[in-house]
Structures are given as C-alpha cells and as structure tokens.
Amino acid sequence: MHLNSEELLKRYGLSYFKNGIKVLEIGPAGIPSAYQKLVSNSTIEWHTLDLEETFTGLTYIAKEEYHYPIEDQSYDLIITGQVIEHVKKIWLWIPELKRILKKGGILIIINPISWPYHEFPVDCWRIYPEGMKALCDDNQLEILESRFESIEAEHFAGTYTPTVPGQSYTYFDLRKRILLTKIWNALIHFVPVVKKLKVPVEVSYDTITIAKREVV
C-alpha cells in the first residue's frame, strides 16, 4: 500500500462506507488492511478475499480466479486496490464482482498508472478513467467517480516542484528520505537561489473508480 492510494480513498471514497454495511476487500494489504484502518468504523462487517493465504485471517481463499465462493448480492460495498493490474482477464473479473455486489451497491477500484512493472505473479494493465468507464459501462455499472491523479504530489507542492510520475515517494528508504529533506532544506537556507531550480520529486499516479450497481 502506498500514500497516493490511501489519499485517493480518503478524498473520494470514505463517504460511501456507511454504518452497518457489509464490505468485501479483495487482495487486502494485511489484516486489518490499510483501507480498513482508514475507514475505521467498527459497525462495518469487513470481509477479505484472496487467491492464496497471503495473510492469516482471510475470510475467503478463492480457488478460481474469476469465480468466488460467495452467494449473489452478498455485499453492500466491494473495494480492491492494486489488484486489477494483476488480473489477466478483467472482462471476466468485473462481472464476478458485480454478481456478488448487492443492487445499489458500490464498487471501488484503485489501480496504479505510473508504477513500474511488478509481477504478482503477472502484471497486465495500467487503466485510465476512460478504460474503467468502458469496463463499467459494459457491465451496466454506473460511474460515480473516476479520476487519474496524484494527491500524494500535494504533500510536496511547496518544496518539491514539479513532480515526476513514478513510484511512490513513500517507498524510498526512510533514512534516505530524511537525508534528502535535510540536504534540500540546508541548500535552500544557505543558497536561496537553489529554490528556484524547482527540483522534481517522483510520486505515484493512480486511478480511482467508484461505480454503482443498478437497482433494477
């Protein structure tokens, strides 16, 4: 999990996590996951699913990539982050998510754009909002929000400008981040002209898509 993914959920997705709903997270980053910690709502029934036992405590371990051991219309909200790029046949996967989503339910997908190739065990896709809209439209899912951006960049807008799309700044070694910050602040203090150079920082760009299953 990286900073921009969390920031996108905080800005655009948190309002959909209502009290008492039933949530399924596919491919969680830990138990409880980073998303669950961000939502921080003890009234929500939060379930998890993966294709293998990546973490102890998963609710479901699916044996099939495009069919899950879950009844139709089981969840009010499904969330999945940094997963769709690893799904080979996304045109089969989205209908399965819709199947287990209740009518009127919400689907939230966050996926990387600027990240380098990372197989887990495969890496297949980088999808912009137009691509996500096409996938959702093909499955009669109403798009409520689909954005491609880096909120992470705002953390550095005052000092590190412009930004360069890439891997999240938070993935730098902590000691390296502290050292770079100290060096940069010292340069600005003792050589003010350095500030005008606008040294860029690498940040992550991601797509967040929020869609709704039709009620009828």
N, C-alpha and C positions, 0 to 999 in steps of 0.2 A: 504494500500500500504506500502511496506517495502523497505528498502535500496537495497537489492540484486536484487529485481525485477526491480527497476529503473536502477541499474547499468548494468544489462544484456541487457536491451533495449538500453541504451546509447552505449554500446560496439558493439553490434551485429545488432541492428535494425534501428538505426536512419537514415542510408543511404538510406533506402527504402522509406522514406517519402519525395517524390519529390514535387516540387512546383505545385500547381494547382490540385492535385489529390483529390479524394473523399474517405474519410475514415469512416468506421463504427467501433465504440468501443462497445463491448458487456460487460455489467457489469462494468461500469466506477466507479472509486473511486472519486466521486464528479463531479461537473460541474463548470468550466472545470476540467477534470480529471488530475491526476498526470502525466499520459503519455502525454496528450495533452500539458501540461505545459513544459514537457521535450522537446517535438518536437518543440514547439514554432515557428510555421510557419503560419502566418496569411493568406497565399494564399490557404491553405488546407481547404476544406469543411469537417468539422468534425461532424459526427452524432453519436448518442448514442442509446443504446437499453438495456432494462432490462425487467424482467418478472413482475415487480411491480414498482410503482413510488418511488424508493429509494431516488431519488433526483429530485427537481423541475427543469424542463427544458429538460428532456429526449426527444429525437426525436421520439422514438418508445417505447410503452409498449406492449410487445407481450403477447397474451392470451394463446398461445400454446408453450410448451417447445421446440418442435422440428420443428416448422414451424413459420416463421416470416412474418409479413405483409409488405414484401419488394419484388419488382419485381426481376426476374432473372438478373444476371450480372449487378448489380447496383453499385458495389464499386470496386475501384482500390486496396484497402487495407483494411483488417479486422484485428483488434487487440483485444485480450482478455487476461486479466491477472487475475490469482487467481479465475478462473471461472470453468474450466473444471473438477476440483475435485468435484464440486457440481452438475455436470450433470450426471444423473443416466445412461442414455443410450447414451454413447458417440458415438456408432456406428451409431446412427440415427442423432446425432448432427453435426458431421463433414460433412456429405453430404449436410446438410442445409446451412452450411457456404459456402461450395463450390458453391452451387446453386446461391447465391447472390453475389458471387465474379466474377468479370469480367475475361474473358480469358486472361491469362498472369498476373492476379492479384496476390497479395501477402497476405498470411495468417500468422500472428504472434500470437503464443500462448505461454504464460509464466505460468508455474504451479509449485506449491511448492512440495518439496520432503521431507524435514526434519521436516516440521511443525507438531505439534500435531493435534489430531482430532479436527475439528471445523465445526459443522453442520450449514449450512446456506441455506436451512433448513436441508440438508443432506450433508454428506462428504463421497465420494465414492472411490476416486482414488488418487494414487501417481504414476506418469508415468515418466519413464526414457526415454532417447532418443530412445532406441530400440522399446519401446512401441509406441512412437509418430511416428516413421518411419513406423511401421506396419499399424497404422491408416491412415497415409497419402498415403502409397502405395496402400492400399485397395480402396482408393478414387481417384487414379490417380493424386495425388498431388506430385510434385517434391520437395524433401527435399533440401533446400539450406544450411540450418544450423540446427543442433540440438545438444545442449550441456547441460550437467548437471554439474553445478559448483557453487562456491560461490565467486563472485567478492568482495562481502562485506568483506570477510576474509582479502583481501589485505589492508583494512583500518587499520588493527591491526597487520599486519605481523611483524612489527618491535618490538612490545612490547608484544602483547598477542599471544604467540605461544605455542603449536599448537592450532588449533581451534576444537570445538566440534559441529557437525551438530545438529541444533535445531531451535529454534525460533530466529528471527532477533534480533541482539543486540540493534537495534534502538527502539525496543518495551519495553526496560527497562524504568522505570521511569527516567525522565531527571535528577532529583536530585540524584537518585541512581547512574546513570552513572558518574555524576560529582564527587560524593563522592568516588566511586570505583577508578576512574582515579587519584584523589588526593592521596588516600591511597597508590595506587600502585607506583606512582611517588615518594612519600616520602620514601617508603620502598627501592626502587632502589637507591635513593640518600644516605640514611643513612646506608643501609645494602646491599652493592653491590652484595653479593652472592645470594640474592633473585632473581636477574635477570636470573640466571642460572636455576631456578626452572621451567621456561617456563610455567607459569600458563595459562591454556587454557581459551578461551572465546567462548561462544556459538554464532554461526552465522547461517544464513539461507542458505540452498542449494536448488536451483530451477533448473527446466529445461526450456530452451527457444528453441522453434522450429519455424523456418521460412520456409515456403513452398510456392510453386508457382503453380497456376492452369495452366494446359496445354493450349497452344494457339489454337491447332486444335480442 
